[in-house]
Amino acid sequence: MLHSAHPGNEILVSLANAGVQRNGRWLVRGVEFSVSKGEIVTLIGPNGSGKSTSAKMAIGVVKPTEGV
């Protein structure tokens, strides 16, 4: 899990062992991160690695199949 450089900040978004499965195939699995107020976060990775799905889980557009 990532830790904030400024402990004590209000956590706005948090995912713990989150994953999304569609038609028996995992799109993304084991996602863990939290974002505190004032932090700027980027998701970096190759095409098809789950960046958009992870972001959509974080903002509640996609419901995780596992985790929270």
N, C-alpha and C positions, 0 to 999 in steps of 0.2 A: 504494500500500500504506500502511496505517496504521502508525505507529511508536509504540512505548511511551514514556510519559513517564518511565519508570524503566529506562533501558537496562541490559542485563546480567541482567535477571530471566529466570528459566526460562520458555521458551515452552511452553505447555501445548497449545495448539490453533493450527494454521496451515493456511490454504487459499491456494493459488496458482493463479490463472487457472482456477478450478474451475467446472464447469457440469454440469447434469443435463438430459438429453434423453429424452423419452418419446414414442413413436409419431411420430417425426419432428419433434416440436415442442420447442423449448428452453423449459424451465420457468424456468431461471436460467442465466446464463452470465457468465464473467469475474469471478467472486467472488474477492477477495483480501483477507485480513486475518489477523492473528495476535493471540492473547491470551496474555499473560504471567501468571504466578502473581501473585495479589493484585489483578489488574485486574477491574473490573466493566464489562460490555459490554451495550449494548442495540442491537437492530436496529429501526429505525424506517422505515416506508414504508406506502404505501397497500395495500389489500387486493389480493392476487394478485401482489405484486411480488417474491415469492421469499424472504421472511423465514424462514418455517418450513422450506422446503427447504434454505436456506443453513445454518440451525442444525442440521438433521438431518445434513447433510454434515459439519459441524464435529465432531459427536459420533460419527460413524460409522454412523448408522442408515441413511443413504442413501449409496450409492457414487457418486462423481462419474463422469460419462460422459467428461469431459475434465478435465485438470489434476490437481492433488493437494491 
